[in-house]
Amino acid sequence: QNVALLALGLQWFVFIIHGVRAHSELYYDLSGSLTHICVIAATIPERPSRRQILVSGCVLIWAVRLGTFLFLRILFANGRDSRFDKMRDDPSAFLAAWTIQALWVVTVQLPVILINSNASTELGALDFLCFLIFALGLALEFVADAQKFAFRAINHNTFVNQGVWRFSRHPNFFGE
């Protein structure tokens, strides 16, 4: 319950301070990543187990990488994201997007929140396998986003069909 309020509070704060005042989604994705980070940081116990440190660390690395990429992407798009074109000037619809993002963050982070709330979570063999899968997924996500970014710099509005994009329509999502 407290993390849901934290997530809503962070999203609504950025919405009020910048989003609605500037009719801008410039900080939408960045605030989403910051919300992931704050939710996880708020759930890490005072004396975390190695498993809690590993799982929370993975989420923090992922959130920083994704937030940085998405923020740079919107900066290169002149601060505009076409997903918001129809709602940017409707404060209630715009607020709904920020609210849904807060709820999405809590939903996505629920497994980590539960791990961090359990005092008896020590590392096991399955954790190492999951960490390997995480590392491979993060690498794929990074490579796919970098390839798409480079491709789109030259080929505007064209579907990427090179690199890892030859194998999947959304390899970056597969990596997540």
C-alpha positions in Angstrom: 0.0 0.0 0.0 2.8 2.4 0.9 4.6 1.7 -2.4 1.5 2.4 -4.4 1.1 5.7 -2.7 4.8 6.5 -3.3 4.4 5.6 -7.0 1.3 7.7 -7.4 2.8 10.6 -5.5 6.0 10.6 -7.6 4.0 10.4 -10.9 1.5 13.0 -9.9 4.3 15.3 -8.6 6.1 15.3 -12.0 2.7 15.6 -13.8 1.8 18.7 -11.7 5.2 20.4 -11.7 6.0 19.8 -15.4 3.5 17.8 -17.4 0.3 19.7 -17.0 2.0 23.1 -16.7 4.1 22.7 -19.8 1.7 20.4 -21.7 4.7 18.1 -22.0 5.6 14.5 -21.6 9.3 15.2 -21.6 9.8 13.6 -18.2 7.2 10.9 -18.4 9.5 8.0 -19.1 12.2 9.3 -16.9 9.8 9.7 -14.0 8.6 6.2 -14.7 12.2 4.9 -14.2 12.6 7.0 -11.2 9.4 5.6 -9.8 10.7 2.0 -10.3 13.9 3.0 -8.5 12.2 4.6 -5.6 9.7 1.8 -5.2 12.4 -0.8 -5.0 14.6 1.4 -2.8 11.7 1.8 -0.4 11.2 -1.9 -0.1 14.8 -3.0 0.6 15.0 -4.0 4.2 17.5 -2.6 6.7 19.6 -5.8 6.6 19.0 -7.2 3.1 19.9 -10.8 2.2 22.1 -11.5 -0.8 19.1 -12.5 -2.8 17.3 -9.2 -2.0 20.4 -7.3 -3.0 20.8 -9.2 -6.2 17.2 -8.9 -7.3 16.9 -5.3 -6.3 20.2 -4.5 -8.0 19.0 -6.0 -11.2 15.9 -3.9 -11.2 17.9 -0.8 -10.5 20.3 -1.4 -13.3 17.4 -2.1 -15.7 15.5 1.0 -14.6 18.5 3.3 -15.0 19.3 1.8 -18.5 15.8 2.0 -19.7 15.1 5.5 -18.3 18.3 6.9 -19.8 17.5 5.4 -23.2 13.9 6.6 -23.2 14.8 10.1 -22.0 17.5 10.4 -24.7 15.0 9.2 -27.3 12.5 11.9 -26.4 15.2 14.6 -26.3 16.2 13.7 -29.9 12.5 13.8 -30.8 12.3 17.5 -29.8 10.7 16.6 -26.5 7.6 15.1 -28.0 6.2 11.6 -28.0 3.5 10.9 -30.5 1.7 8.6 -28.0 0.6 11.7 -26.2 -0.6 13.8 -29.1 -4.3 13.2 -28.5 -4.1 13.6 -24.7 -1.5 16.3 -24.1 -4.1 19.1 -24.0 -6.7 17.2 -22.0 -5.5 17.3 -18.4 -7.7 14.4 -17.2 -6.6 12.1 -20.0 -3.0 13.2 -19.5 -3.2 12.5 -15.8 -4.7 9.1 -16.5 -1.5 8.2 -18.4 0.7 9.2 -15.4 -1.6 7.4 -13.0 -1.6 4.2 -15.1 2.2 4.4 -15.2 2.3 4.4 -11.4 0.1 1.4 -11.2 2.1 -0.3 -13.9 5.3 0.2 -11.9 3.9 -1.3 -8.7 2.4 -4.3 -10.7 5.7 -4.9 -12.5 7.7 -4.6 -9.3 5.4 -6.8 -7.2 7.6 -9.9 -7.3 10.6 -7.8 -6.1 8.5 -6.1 -3.5 7.4 -9.6 -2.2 11.0 -10.9 -2.2 12.1 -7.8 -0.3 9.3 -8.3 2.3 10.4 -11.9 3.0 13.2 -12.1 5.6 14.2 -15.7 4.6 15.1 -15.2 1.0 18.6 -16.6 0.5 20.3 -17.3 -2.9 19.7 -20.6 -4.5 20.8 -22.3 -7.8 17.7 -21.0 -9.5 18.6 -17.5 -8.6 21.9 -17.8 -10.5 20.1 -19.1 -13.5 17.6 -16.3 -13.3 20.5 -13.8 -13.0 22.1 -15.2 -16.1 18.8 -14.9 -18.0 18.5 -11.3 -16.7 22.0 -10.4 -17.9 21.4 -11.9 -21.3 18.0 -10.1 -21.6 19.5 -6.8 -20.5 22.3 -7.2 -23.1 19.8 -8.0 -25.8 17.6 -5.1 -24.8 20.6 -2.7 -24.9 21.9 -4.0 -28.3 18.4 -3.9 -29.8 17.8 -0.3 -28.6 21.2 0.8 -29.8 20.7 -0.7 -33.2 17.2 0.8 -33.6 18.5 4.2 -32.5 21.4 4.1 -35.0 19.1 2.8 -37.8 16.4 5.5 -37.2 19.0 8.3 -37.2 19.5 7.5 -40.9 16.1 5.9 -41.9 13.3 7.9 -40.4 9.9 6.1 -40.1 11.2 2.9 -41.6 11.0 -0.5 -39.8 14.3 -1.8 -38.6 15.3 -5.1 -40.3 19.0 -5.3 -39.5 21.0 -6.8 -36.6 18.9 -8.5 -33.9 15.8 -6.9 -35.6 16.1 -9.5 -38.4 14.9 -12.2 -36.0 12.1 -10.4 -34.1 9.8 -7.5 -34.5 10.5 -6.4 -30.9 13.8 -7.9 -29.7 14.1 -5.1 -27.1 10.9 -6.2 -25.5 12.0 -9.8 -25.6 15.1 -8.8 -23.7 12.9 -7.2 -21.0 
